[in-house]
Amino acid sequence: MHLQPDVKRELRHIGIGCAVGAVVLSAGWGLLAAAGTGLSFGPAVPVSAVLGAAVAWLNFFGLAVTLQKAVHCDSETGRHNLLRVSDLYRKLGLGVFLVAMILIPFFNWVAAAIPLLFPQLTIFVMYAFGRKTTSSKGGE
């Protein structure tokens, strides 16, 4: 399946937002640790942040592909089932990721969990700065 140009553009925006978010998270964590807030900073923080950002982007990619497939689905029931199954698998994947980050001692699970919010934050920032406009497909 080929991705539509609009989907590719949104994936690029989310990817940039996740990458910038991971850098900002790591830098902010380092500054807070240096300021003596009790946070510890080591290689686990940026590695966990980058992994979390990558998983967040992959989750968004899964959503984008599913929505593109759902648009071309013939029946309403098939579309509904496709979206439900995708949602279940994506949530299970995020859960497995977080459990792995908690269980593997090297990683910092908080630094891995925060980036899972980056796609939503990126969309919010794009709307706030007018980079994303809602389009009306009706005859309004």
Backbone as a ProteinNet text record, in pm:
[ID]
protein_1_A
[PRIMARY]
MHLQPDVKRELRHIGIGCAVGAVVLSAGWGLLAAAGTGLSFGPAVPVSAVLGAAVAWLNFFGLAVTLQKAVHCDSETGRHNLLRVSDLYRKLGLGVFLVAMILIPFFNWVAAAIPLLFPQLTIFVMYAFGRKTTSSKGGE
[TERTIARY]
84.1	0	88.6	60.9	133.5	63.8	143	86	53.1	-59.9	-100.3	-7.7	7.2	97.6	63	-65.9	-104.6	-62.1	-74.2	-33.9	116.8	191.3	337.4	377.7	309.7	341.3	314.1	201	168.6	266.9	306.2	405.2	538	575	698.1	686.6	572.5	552	561.7	496	497.7	638.7	709.8	847.7	937.2	923.1	1001.9	965	835.4	790.8	842.9	843	895	1045.8	1117.5	1263.1	1297.3	1230.6	1254.7	1216	1104.9	1061.2	1161.1	1220.7	1319.6	1442.7	1485.2	1601.1	1568.2	1451.7	1412	1396.2	1336.3	1320.2	1456.5	1547.6	1680.9	1755.8	1751.5	1819.9	1756.8	1625.6	1557.5	1584.1	1585.5	1614.7	1757.3	1850.9	1988.8	2002.7	1932.3	1937.9	1876.9	1765.8	1704.4	1794	1860.7	1953.2	2071.3	2120.8	2233.4	2194.1	2066.9	2020.3	1998.4	2017.1	2005.2	1864	1779.3	1639.6	1619.6	1726	1713.5	1700.9	1683.4	1680.4	1822.4	1835.1	1966.8	1966.4	2078.8	2090.1	2205.9	2178.1	2280.2	2241.1	2313.7	2282.6	2144.1	2089.2	1956.9	1848.4	1864	1759.9	1747.2	1853.3	1834.7	1801.7	1859.1	1826.7	1678.8	1629.9	1488.9	1398	1438.3	1359	1351.5	1463	1464.8	1380.4	1393.1	1310.3	1161.7	1128.1	989	935.8	1017.3	976.2	957.6	1046.3	1034.1	907.3	877.6	755.8	631.8	636.7	523.3	499.5	608.8	595.1	541.9	591.7	542.3	394.8	352	210.6	126.6	174.6	104.5	104.2	215.3	223.2	118.7	106.4	4.9	-135.5	-161.7	-292.3	-315.9	-215.9	-229.6	-257	-183.6	-204.1	-343.2	-385.6	-518.2	-627.9	-615.5	-717.8	-722	-605.7	-603.1	-670.1	-647.8	-714.5	-864.1	-903.2	-1044.8	-1123.7	-1060.8	-1127.7	-1168.4	-1086.5	-1112.4	-1191.8	-1232.7	-1309.8	-1453.2	-1509.3	-1642.2	-1755.2	-1745.7	-1857.7	-1827.2	-1932.3	-1919.5	-1871.5	-1920.2	-1880.2	-1731.6	-1686.6	-1544.8	-1456	-1499.4	-1425.2	-1416.8	-1530.5	-1536.7	-1445.5	-1450.6	-1366.3	-1218.8	-1184.3	-1044.9	-992.1	-1070.7	-1029.7	-1018.5	-1112.2	-1107.8	-985.2	-957.8	-843.7	-713.2	-704.5	-584.5	-563.9	-670.1	-660.8	-613.4	-668.3	-628.8	-480.5	-435.4	-295.6	-199.5	-237.8	-149.8	-139.5	-250.6	-246.4	-169.1	-187	-109.7	39.8	74.9	214.9	273.6	197.5	245.6	259.8	166.2	174.1	296.3	321.6	439.5	566.7	569.5	686.1	709.8	604.7	621.2	662.7	604.9	643.5	790.8	835	976.1	1065.5	1024.3	1104.6	1112.3	1006.3	1006.3	1093.4	1085.6	1154.3	1303.3	1343.6	1484.9	1555.5	1649.7	1708.5	1780.5	1835.1	1910.5	1822.1	1699.9	1614.4	1548.6	1515.9	1439.5	1296.9	1205.2	1070.6	995.3	1025	957.3	1002.4	1133.2	1185.6	1136.6	1098.4	1043.4	893.5	824.4	678.3	638.1	711.7	676.6	667.8	761.4	752.8	628.4	558.8	437.2	330.1	349.5	256.5	297.6	415.8	468	382.5	323.1	238.3	120.1	54	-57.5	-8.9	104.9	161.8	200.4	255.5	293.8	170.6	64.5	-59.7	-114	-111.5	-158.6	-77.3	55.3	141.7	117.4	97.2	70.7	-59.4	-163	-287.7	-268.4	-194.3	-176.4	-103.5	-8.8	67.3	13.6	-102.7	-167.1	-102	-16.2	48.7	-46.8	-150.5	-245.2	-383	-448	-580.2	-681.2	-798.2	-903.1	-967.1	-990.7	-1053.7	-1195.4	-1282.5	-1421.3	-1446.5	-1488.7	-1511.6	-1655.7	-1740.3	-1880.4	-1900.6	-2026.1	-2056.6	-2086.8	-2024.1	-2052.5	-1982.1
-118.1	0	124.4	212.6	338.3	441.3	515.8	620.2	741.8	803.4	924.4	1039.3	1138.3	1250.8	1322.8	1339.6	1405.4	1323.4	1192.1	1104.4	1111.8	1110.8	1122.7	1253.6	1362.1	1492.8	1493.4	1436.4	1432.8	1344.1	1233.1	1145.9	1218.4	1298.1	1376	1478.8	1547.4	1645.1	1578.5	1464.4	1394.3	1344.7	1297.5	1252.9	1365.2	1481.8	1597.9	1636.9	1637.7	1671.3	1573.9	1445.7	1345.3	1360.4	1387.6	1404.9	1528.1	1639	1761.8	1739.7	1672.6	1644.8	1561.4	1461.1	1376.9	1458.5	1548	1633.2	1728.5	1790.5	1884	1811.3	1692.5	1613.7	1579.9	1532.5	1496.2	1617.9	1727.9	1849	1903.4	1906.5	1954.1	1865.8	1735.7	1640.6	1665.2	1684.7	1711.7	1840.9	1944.4	2072.7	2060.7	1989.1	1969.8	1886.9	1786.7	1706	1790.8	1876.6	1962.8	2067.9	2104.7	2205.8	2147.1	2016.1	1954.9	1922.8	1887.3	1855.3	1711.9	1633.2	1494.4	1397.4	1449.8	1363.1	1319.5	1196.3	1151.7	1147.9	1187.2	1189.6	1101	1010.3	922.5	883.7	791.5	752.3	689.5	638.4	575.9	676.7	800.6	901.3	933.1	974.8	1003.5	879	764.7	641.6	607.2	616.9	588.3	689.2	815.5	919.4	895	857.8	830.6	707.3	603	483.7	516.1	593.8	633	714.4	805.6	886.6	798.5	701	610.7	526.1	477	397.3	484.6	608.5	699.7	724.1	743.7	764.8	638.9	522.6	397.2	376.1	413.9	404	495.1	616.5	709	657.4	598.9	538.3	427.6	343.7	238.2	294.8	402.5	467.9	523.9	587.8	647.5	541.8	431.7	324	263.8	243.6	186.9	279.4	407.3	501.2	506	498	497.8	371.7	257.6	133.6	141.3	201.5	209.2	293.2	393.6	478.8	397.1	298.6	218.1	91.4	72.9	-45.7	-31	-141	-136.4	-129	-203.9	-209.8	-133.1	-82.7	-10	-103.7	-226.9	-325.3	-357.9	-377.2	-405.8	-291.3	-170.6	-51.1	-42.3	-65.7	-59.9	-166.4	-287.8	-395.5	-366.5	-314.3	-279.5	-177	-74.7	29.3	-24.1	-110.1	-168.4	-255.6	-341.7	-432.5	-353.1	-253.2	-169.3	-99.2	-44.4	24.7	-71	-191.8	-292.1	-326.2	-356.8	-395	-279.3	-159.7	-45.8	-21.3	-32.8	-15.1	-127.6	-249.4	-360.5	-339.7	-291.9	-264.4	-159.7	-53.8	49.7	-6.9	-91.8	-153.7	-243.2	-325.3	-412.7	-328.2	-221.4	-132.7	-76.6	-25.5	33.1	-71.6	-190.9	-297.2	-333	-339.5	-368.6	-258.5	-133.5	-22.4	-27.4	-76	-87.4	-205	-316.6	-438.3	-441.1	-375.1	-375.8	-265.1	-304	-206.2	-88.8	-105.7	4.3	124.9	101	208.6	287	411.8	496.1	499.7	435.3	419.3	552.2	646.3	776.4	851.3	847.6	912.6	842.6	716.6	644.4	668.4	694.1	711.5	851.3	952.9	1091.1	1110.9	1057.5	1078.3	1018.3	929.9	874.9	982.4	1095.2	1208	1305.5	1286.9	1382.6	1396.8	1289.6	1312	1405.5	1385.8	1473.5	1615.8	1628.6	1761.2	1828.8	1753.3	1808.3	1860	1781.5	1824.2	1950.6	1955.7	2073.8	2197.4	2183.5	2296.4	2340	2243.2	2278.6	2357.7	2317.5	2393.3	2531.4	2537.2	2664	2767.2	2722.1	2814.2	2824.6	2766	2779.4	2699.9	2605.1	2523.4	2417.9	2391.2	2288.4	2353.3	2340.9	2399.2	2287.7	2304.5	2206.4	2238.1	2136.8	2158.4	2104.7	2175.3	2133.2	2070.4	1943.4	1871.9	1888.1	1943.4	1959.7	2084.9	2111.3	2227.1	2351	2362.2	2476.2	2600.8
0	0	0	-91.9	-98.6	-12.3	61.7	145.9	61.5	92.9	23.3	63.5	-22.8	8.3	139.1	167.5	292.6	413.6	401.9	511.2	530.7	422.4	432	498	462	519.3	670.4	711.1	854	930.1	869.5	933.5	950.3	851.8	861.3	974.3	984.2	1090.9	1228	1242.7	1370.7	1401.1	1300.1	1320.4	1368.4	1306.3	1348.7	1491.4	1520.5	1656.5	1759.8	1728.2	1821.7	1841.3	1733.4	1743.7	1827.2	1798.9	1875.3	2021.5	2042.6	2179.5	2256.4	2191.6	2259	2298	2208.7	2239.5	2354.6	2348.5	2454.4	2587.7	2584.8	2706.7	2767.9	2685.2	2735.6	2790.5	2716.5	2762	2890.6	2894.5	3014.6	3135.1	3112.9	3220.3	3271.7	3178.7	3217.7	3296.8	3252.6	3324.9	3464.1	3474	3605.6	3697.2	3641	3720.9	3767.5	3679	3714.4	3818.6	3820.5	3916	4055.1	4068.7	4200.9	4242.6	4148.6	4180.2	4227.8	4228.1	4270	4153.7	4033.5	3916.1	3882.5	3837.9	3793.8	3641.3	3583.9	3438.6	3398.3	3306.9	3253.5	3112.7	3053.4	2916.1	2900.9	3009.3	3001.7	2965.1	3006.3	2981.2	2832	2762.9	2620.4	2537.8	2573.5	2499.6	2516.8	2638.7	2665.6	2595.9	2594.9	2528.8	2378	2317.8	2173.4	2141.4	2223.1	2200.8	2216.3	2318.3	2338.3	2221.3	2169.7	2054.7	1931.1	1912	1797.4	1807.6	1926.5	1945.7	1925.6	1972	1952.3	1803.6	1728.3	1584.1	1516.2	1554.9	1496.8	1527	1646.7	1682.3	1592.7	1569.9	1481.3	1338.1	1295.3	1162.3	1147.2	1249.4	1247.3	1236.2	1306.9	1298.7	1158.9	1102.6	969.2	863.5	868.9	771.2	787.2	911.7	936.6	885.9	910.6	863.1	711.2	648.3	502.4	447.6	513.5	472.1	497.3	609.8	645.6	546.2	490.7	392.1	269.5	234.3	115.4	144.1	269.3	307.1	257.1	205.9	145.3	246.9	355.5	449.5	577.7	636.6	762.6	873.5	872.8	973.7	960.1	836.2	813.6	858.3	830.4	871.3	1023.6	1087.5	1233.6	1295.9	1243.3	1296	1273.7	1157.9	1127.5	1227.2	1254.2	1347.5	1490.3	1530.2	1664.7	1685	1587.8	1598.5	1598.5	1513.8	1509.9	1643	1698.8	1826.4	1935.8	1937.1	2035.6	2022.8	1902.5	1882.4	1911.9	1875	1903.1	2053.8	2125.1	2270.9	2338	2290.6	2344.7	2320.6	2202.5	2172.1	2265.3	2290.5	2383	2524	2563.7	2696.1	2709.9	2608.5	2610.2	2615.7	2540.2	2541.4	2681	2744.3	2877.6	2980.4	2972.7	3065.6	3045.7	2920.3	2893.2	2949.4	2936.9	2988.9	3142.1	3205.2	3351	3395.1	3324.2	3366.3	3332.1	3224.9	3186.4	3265.3	3351.2	3444.3	3378.9	3260	3198.5	3168.6	3123.8	3074.8	3188	3157.8	3248.6	3195	3266	3211.5	3201.6	3287.7	3280.3	3155.1	3128.3	3008.2	2881.7	2891.5	2776.6	2761.9	2871.8	2866.9	2821.5	2861.3	2826.4	2674.6	2594.9	2450.1	2383	2451.2	2392	2374.6	2441.8	2428	2318	2260.6	2162.6	2036.6	1980.4	1862.5	1891.1	2006.3	2041.1	2064.7	2130.4	2155.4	2024.4	1931.7	1801.1	1726.8	1727.5	1661	1727.3	1859.7	1931.3	1892.8	1889.5	1854.8	1710.5	1620.5	1480.4	1468.3	1542.3	1540	1602.4	1712.2	1783.1	1697.9	1616.9	1533.7	1391.6	1367.9	1237.9	1126.6	1159.6	1055.8	1001.6	1074.8	1033.3	1029.4	917.6	903.9	881.2	937.4	913	780.6	702.2	572.8	576.2	513.7	505.1	370.6	371	246.7	197.2	280.9	241.9	157.7	126.7	44.3	126.2	240.8	329.9	285.4
[MASK]
++++++++++++++++++++++++++++++++++++++++++++++++++++++++++++++++++++++++++++++++++++++++++++++++++++++++++++++++++++++++++++++++++++++++++++

